Structures are given as structure tokens and as C-alpha cells.
């Protein structure tokens, strides 16, 4: 916690650019993993856990040409599960000398500390969402118990790395994984939104390429990239894909490979004409969430107070949960060797 704004010497005459070179960080697409594309601001200030109820159905029935005296029944099985929450805090302080020193560099020191504190909270929220605060407890979407974990299989040429993989085959592999998610979540025939997130060095290869021409014509050959073919096929099935990046997934896959997360953030209640084999779903509206993360407010709380000597104390705090994959069957973790 320090402001380093030293004095400097310039030559006159000279010209100084009015803009300053800022340090940029990768804007992670982790928020696209979550239902409705946002962290749910539903916690109380001191809530230590989030609970969710689940109701499962097991049906039994007797059938025959004559009646029975002893009949089976329907089993309703209720369960309760939870995830922990964590309080994150950042503190800064400055005085009028710091403000003056920042002014020489055209920097608004209070604004710099405010935005820097928020970035610290949001970067930790990203880590909590993807990797979890306590991964050993199954926290974080990448650690979801019950999610499908696969390793990129060899292509037709025997290649297994991102740098050498057949561009067209990678698109077809991702299509199969989307079909697998829709099958496991009973969403085939329903247009859904999917998110694919991974390191820039892997996904960038498949966004800036062209599907190769072969002796047999295939989708997008010679004209479209792997990402373009993948998105186009999903679009024809009524689906939508968000293709986004996060470099903290470098080395996060099996055996130190890079990890890709393919997920469907929320589902739709399957509907059918009567008689419907999904009749039990009419009991309640139900929760559509597949992946969730919670907070106590939309942005970190700011607490500003004076310090002795005319200084200002600036404290920010935010209570968040880890990423919570309540329907892990909607997620596939793909391990991809880079080279």
C-alpha cells in the first residue's frame, strides 16, 4: 500500500503526451460461467453460508390385467446442500501530500485507490468462481464434483496438442461435448447458451485459423476458423456460444495441461404435450441455475474515515461465495496439452 510518484526532470522545449500509459489486466470472462451472467447479490452482510434445497422423485407403479392389494408408491427425496462465504477486505490510506504528488503525474489518487481496490476484489472473485477458495471442498467450477472431465483425444493424425491439432476436428470435438451436456441435462431440442473459457494461448489458436481443405468437403473448410464453425453449428441448433478467455486456466488441467471449461450456465424446464413424462416439474417453478456465485451487494462496500494528521482511511469489503456448480452435469472440463 504505497504511492510511488517521484519527482522528475524534463528538457525545455519539449512535448508531453497528455495521456498516461496505464497497466492493463486481462478482463476475464468468468462472469459468463454464471447463471444470468452475474454474481447474485443476495447475501446478508454476515451470512456465513448459502443453502439450497433439492427435491428428487422416484416413481414405482403396479401394472397388470388384474388389480393388486399391495401397491408401490411414489418416493419424494428432499436434500439440503450448501457452500461457504468469505469476507474480502482491502485498505488504503493517503494524505494531502500524496494527492499533491499524484497531481504532478495527472493522477487522481483517491480514484486510483478506489478502482485498484475494486479490481483486487473482482480478481479474487474470479479466482473464487473458477478455482474456489477451498478447492479441496469441491469449491469452484473447475473442481465440481460430478462434472465431466475429459482429455483432448488424438486427432486423425495422432496429434494431441493445441499447437498441432486438426482445426476442423477440434470444432467437431467441441460440438460433441455440447451435445453431451444437453443430453445429460435433458435440453436436446431446446436452444441454450453455452460458455467456453480457456487460456488465450489455446483458444486464440482456434479463433485465428482456417479449417483445412481435405479430399472430402467439410463445414467451413478453407473459409472459416474453428471458432466460427463451432459457433455456426450451434446457431443452427438454436444455441448461442460465448467464447472467452482466462489465463489462470494455464496448467489447471489434468497433469499440468491447460484447462478449458465448457458449461451451460442455466437450463430450461423441458416442456411437452400431455401426457408428459415430465409432469412432476409442474410442482414448483424451480431453480434454473447450473452455476452460481453469491455476494452481499453488487459492488464492494466503501468505508471512508479520517485518520490522525489529516490522512484518509479507505476500506473496502465484500462478502462472496466461491463458484457453486449446483448442477455439475452441465459442465465439462477439457484438459488440453499446449505443446
N, C-alpha and C positions, 0 to 999 in steps of 0.2 A: 504494500500500500504506500505508494510514493509518486510524487510528480517530479519528473526529471525534465526540466525546461531550462537548460543552461543559457548563459549569455553568449552572443555570437558577434563576429566581426564581419562586415561587408565592405566591398570596394565601391567607391563612388566615382564616376557614374556607374549604375548597374540597374538591372531589372529583376524584380522578384515576382514570381508567379503568385497570384492571389490564392490559388487552391493549394491544399496540403496533400501530400501522399499519405493516405490512410492505410493501415493494415487491414486487409480483408480476410475473413474466415469463410470456410465453405458453408453455405447455407444448406444444412441437412434437410433431407426430405422426410425425416422421421415422422412428422405430423401426419403424413399421408397414410401411415400404417394404421391410424386410429379411426374408429367409427366417427363419421361426420367430419373427419379431418380436423379435429380439435381436441384439446385436453378438456375434460369435463370439470368445470368449476362448480363442484357440488359438495365439497368437504366443509366441515366446520373448522374453525381456527385450530382447535386442539384435538380433532378426530385422529385417532391412532391407527385405525384400520378401516377398510372398506369391505362390506359383506354383500354377498349376492345369493339369492335363493334359486334353487333349481328344482324342477318337477319332472320326473320321468314316468313313463307309462309302460306297463307290461300287461298285455291282454291274454286272456285264456277264455276258451269257449267250447261248449259241447256241441257236437253235431251228429245226427243220426236220423233214421226213419222213425224211431220211436223216442218218447220223452225219457229224460233221466231224472232220478230222485236226488242225486248228489251232483251239484253243478259247480264248475270253477267260477272264479270271479276276476275282476279287474284289479291289478295292483298299481297303486299310486305311490311312488317313492320320492319323498322330498329330501333334499340335501342342502347343505349350507357351506359355502366356502368363502375365503377372504384373502386379502392382500394387505400388507403393512403400508403405512405412510411415513414420510420422513420430512423433517423441518430443515430447510436450507436457508443459510443466512450469509450475507456479505456486508462488510462495514468499511466505510471510507471516512476520512475527515480532512478538512482543509481550512486555511485561514486567508486573510486578505492578501498576504504575500504570495501565496500560491496562485490566487486569482490574478494578481498583477503579473506574475511570471508567465502564466498561461496566455495572458493578453498579448504579450510580446510575440507569441507564436500564433496569434489569431485563434486561440483555443479557448472555448468556454469551459472552464474547469468543472463547474457543477454539472453541466450537461455531459461532459466526458465521463465523470464518475457514475452518473445515472445510467447512461447507456452501457457502460462497461459492466456495471453490476447486473443489469438485466441480461446481458449476454452470458455472464457467468451462470446465472440461474437457468437460462434456456439451454446452454450447453450441457449442464448437469441433467436437465430434464430429458435431453436427447439420450444421454448415456443410460439414464434410468429406464427410459422407454425401450431401448433396443437391448441393452445388456443387463439391466436390473441392478438395484442397489446391493442385493444379496443373491447373486446368481445361483448359489447352491440351494436356495429355496425355490428354484423354478421361476424366479422373477425375471422380467424382461422377455420380450417377444422371441428373441433368439434361443432362449432357454425353455420354451414352452414344453411342458410335459404332454405328450400326445401329438405334437406337431410332427409332420413327416420330414425326416432328414434324409437327403439323397446326395450322392456324389455324382458329378457330371460323368456320364458313361463315355467310353471311346466313340468317336465318330467312325464313319465307314472306312477311314484311312488309318484308324488306330490312334488318332490324336486325342489327347485328354486335357490339354491346357488351353487357357483363353487365347493365348497368342497364336496357337496353331489350329484351333478348332474350325471345322467347316461352318461357314457363316449361315448357310441355309439350314443345316442340321440343328444348329443352336436354336433357331427360331422354332423349328418343329418340336424340339425337346421342351421348350417353354410352353408351347401350346398343349402338349400332353400333360404338363404339370397343372395348367389351368383347368383342363378337363378333369383331372384327378381331384382338385379342390372342389369343383362344382358337384362332382359325384359324391364326395364324402359329406358335403353339406346339403345335398338334395336340391341343388339350384340349377340343374340342367334344364334348358329351355327358358331360363329367366335371365335377362340382361343384367349383368352385375359390374361393379367397379373393382378393379384389381390394382395393386401397387407392387412394383418391382423395385427394390432398393439394393444398392451394392456399391462397391468402390468405383471411383472414376476410371481407374486403370483397367478394370474389367468391362464395365458397361460401356465405356467410351469406345472400346474396340468394336463393339457390336452396334454402335449408333453411327459411326463414321466408317462404314464399309459398304460393299455391294455384294449381294448374294451371287455366287458364281454361276456362270453358264455351264450346263452339263449336256450330255448327249440326250437327256430327257428334259424337256422344259419343266420348270418348277416355279412356284409362286415368287414373283419379284426378281427372277433371275436376270442379272445384267442391268437392272434399273432401280432396285430398292435395297435398303440396308436390312440387317437382321431385325433391328427395332421396328423399321417400317413394315416389314412383312408380318411381324408378330402383332403389331397394333391393328393392321388392316384385317387380319383374320378374326381377331377379337371383335372388331367393329361389325363385321358381317354377321356375327352371332349376337349382336346387341350388347356387347360388353365394352367397357372402357378401361384403358390402361394408363396409369401414371408411372412413368419411367423416371426414376430419381436416384440421387446419389448420397452416399455417406462413407467417408474413408475410414471410419472407425471399424468397418467390417473387414478391413485388410487383416488377414491372419486369424480371423474369428471363426473360420470353418473347421471342419474335421482335419486333424493332423497339421494344423497351421496353414491350411489353404484359405483363400478368400471366401467370404460368405455372401450369398445373395438371399434376400428374403422376398418371397413371393407370397402375397397374402390377399385375402378378400376381407376388408375391414368390417363389413356388416352384411347380413343376409336379408332375404325377403321371405315372408311366410308363404310356402308353396300353396297355391290355390288350385282347385279342381271342381268339376261339376259333381253334383250329387249323384249317387252316393260317393263320398270322398273318403279315401283311406287315411286322410289327414284330419278327420273330423275333430279329434281331441284338441287341435290347435285353436279352436274357437273358444276354449275355456277362458283365456285371458288374451290381452293384446300382445304380451310377450316382449322380451327384450331382444332387439335385432343385433346387438353388439357382438362382434367377434374379437376385437382388440380394443382395450380402453386404457386410459390413464387419467388420473384424477388430480385436482388441485383445489385449494381452498378459495382461490379467486382467479380472475382471468389473467392478472399480471402480479408480480411481486409487490407486497406492501412496502411503502416507503415511510420511514420514521426519521424525521429531521429534528435535531435538538442542538442547543448551544453547548459549547464547551468553554472551560475557563480560558481566558486570554483572547476571547473574541473568535475562537475557531468554531467550526460547524461539524457536527457529527451526523453522518448519513448512513442509516442502517436499512437494509432491505431483507425481507424474509418471505418465504413461500413454502407452503406445505404441499408436497406432491406424493404420488404413489409411483411405483415402478410401472412399466408397461405390463398390462394384465391381459393375456390371451385367454379369455374365458371360453372361447371355442377354438381350441388348438388345431382341430381338424381343418380349419380354414387357412392354415399356414403351412408352407413348405420351405425348409431351409436347404439351400443348394450350396454344396461345397465345390468350389472351382479352383483348381491349381492355376496360378497366373502364368508361370513359365516352367 
